[in-house]
């Protein structure tokens, strides 16, 4: 087939899928929002597109998000018309619709089959919005804005011939009947690359190396912010450091805002909660807290490999890849008792769960694992087994994703993909 992958930050979630489709003999192209791209990437023919305008001044704030998506959708539409004029006719388009790029694909190629990577559908209640009362929005009209934010998803529903979502939690955010189109297929974790390594080392400060022989507590987000429980973790630090005088806490993450409210003017969420807890921690204990920026992936794996206890917290939102990577590395994990984490961590079986809003309980759970090496070992091994069984990239997830793309094919009778093929955690 001729296959077109669309992702504004390609390869994104198509990192492994694109090359796998090339290896299967397909002609694979990709659209990415950059001014310049190489002619090929791992056999994938690359094409760039760029919006020709920005959002207009004075647009109603409730529709600003939709205007941005229409602008990007138009940019892909124009690029698609250019490719069509050059003779390119894809059999299948697989797109991440989250930024609007695929809105007008079928206006370019009406007969092409469209598969969507469905990451998240916003809802006014029961998910991330309103979950944390500390950062609630006072404007009652925010519910109206949120409903309009889903217009992009709704417009895609009638276009899609199939869809995938990486987790049941994410798939279930979408309404019926569209939910019935979505198959749960995770992107996959390279469990060979991300594995326990007793000799791992990581430099956390000039002249300071930490290893598995040290008592290391780890925490990581792309950006340190409330959506990922950074404030809860920081509030646990004073009692945790006092109770564990030899422990080192390593925190990895940026200072931007990925989700939710922005911090007060001139501050970052990182600085806001550092300033809150710093007076409660004496100078000597504070020297055992190490902040690192976002790490290259190889170093991030080392960060997980030196962890004695890894903490992962999140609102009811998209679970970070880092959670499954920590499981694959054999970490003993304390996770929040929120739905996206509960899909992967069963309390007492392959990790411990803690109430999201209780830093005191979080401290108790971390100490429980630090004091119980057999339990740590049991939970870490069970976490890794789960990832190997249900989320392994090469053996499980990538073959299923390739089969799903194949099922979209218009040139053959699509193979029906029954839930029994995927096992209880991936259908």
Secondary structure, 3 states (H helix, E strand, C coil): CEEEEECCCCCHHHCCHHHHHHHCCCEEEEEECCCCCCCEECCEEEEECCCCCCCCCCCCCCCHHHHHHHHHHHHHHHHHHHHHHCCCCCCEEEEEHHHCCCCCHHHHCCCCEEEEECCCCCCCCCCCCCCCHHHCCCCCCHHHHHHHHCHHHHHHHCCCCEEEECCHHHHCCCCCCHHHHEEECCCCECCCCCCCCCCCEEEEECCEEEECCCCEEEEEEEECCHHHCHHHHHHHHHHHHHHCCCCEEEEEEECCCCCCCCCCCCCCHHHHHHHHHHCCCCHHHHCCEEEECCCCHHHHHHHHHCCCEEEECCCCCCCCHHHHHHHHCCCCEEEECCHHHHCCCCECCCEEEECCCCHHHHHHHHHHHHCCHHHHHHHHHHHHHHHHHHCEHHHHHHHHHHHHHHHCCCCCCCCCCCHHHCCCCCC
